[in-house]
Amino acid sequence: MLYVYNFMMAKVCVYSVSPLKSQCLLEKTFCHSNIDLRITYNNSVGLCESYNKIINQPVEHEYVVLCHHDVSLQYANLEHGVIEGLKKYDVIGVAGGKDPSIVEKNLWHWMMPRENYRGMAAHSDGNGKMFMTNFGVTPDRVTVLDGVFLAFEHNKIKKSKARFDELFIWHHYDVDFSLTCNQNKLRLGVHPIFVYHESPGLKNIDDTEWNRSNQCFINKWKNQQRSP
């Protein structure tokens, strides 16, 4: 089921996929009258399939934001931040890093040394409090982006060959998409947009689905060029 908010013409549209309406922090806190919000409530379709449908659909808004449902985007000038960031880069996020290596267990911040981290984001500590993670300088060019927040000019990405690989359902989709963008000569960058992520991040990588996804990622990228 798709819910659409703000029927006024807007340059920026924020898209998200949420399992349940009651779990969607993004909807509960969204307060931008100049930005459209479109949330799909569905737990049976993977992020990559949903995101590709968004990219491939007719262009309604100049700029598209893809973000997690468990975030709050109360940044006072979100539209300005997205547009300014996309003047410098083709795809922007709030956190990411440079020069990743394929390792045994692949998350973007495990794939590079700490000095290669860039960007910032706020997180929940799990006890009702918030802490800010300062990964590194921002704005800056990066090789991979965290999928909590991704933004791009819709028409530019639609015309490119960069798509989300639907082999990846819920995991590795962001690093895989980032590396695909690099191969298609798209510039990735972090930009200082304030995002509060209610989740403290992935804590458990022992489940079967994560390990299946991780092996698919290794098989796909271990012998390919990954950096721009």
ABEGO torsion letter per residue (X at the ends): XBBBBEABBBABBBBBBBABAAABAAAAABABAABBBBBBBBAABBAAAAAAAAAABBBABABBBBBBAABBBABABAAAAAAAAAAABABBBABEBBGBBBBABBBAAAABBAAABBEBBBBBAGAGBBBBBBAEBOBBBBABBBAABBBBBAAAAAABABBBBAABAABGAAAAAAAAAAAAGBBBBBBBBBBBBABAEBABAABAAAAAAAAAAAAAAAABBABX
